[in-house]
Amino acid sequence: MANAEATRSKDEMRECIDHCMACHRICMETLADCLKRGGKQAEPKLLRMLMDCADICETSARFMMRGSNMHSRTCFACAEVCAACATLCEQMGNDAMMKACAEACRRCEESCRSMSGGVMAQPINPEAAQRAADLPA
């Protein structure tokens, strides 16, 4: 079975990079707007999520831009964070900035899920993963 890195076209990768960079930008703009407005938009949970989303989007884009064979892993993480960020932004009501951020996050989530193959690839160190799985809950 081919890995996600080998099965994606250059056009799909460019599109995903564009979605990641757009999401990074809107999350940073939304963060600045939230800090300026204060109130419920300045709650630490939302601010942290916007920062997390911006960071992972930029990281994923950079992995893809340099042709890293590990980009499917960052894309998987990016999709998960974007989904969580979109959900938080959607919960903020009918605010135009929050709505735009949620939409960008959903686009990036979809694109990154496709680039990641939809599931996390085999762990880098299967022995360590097995040891962790064997630990009591």
Order of alpha helices (4+ residues) and beta strands (2+ residues): alpha-alpha-alpha-alpha-alpha-alpha
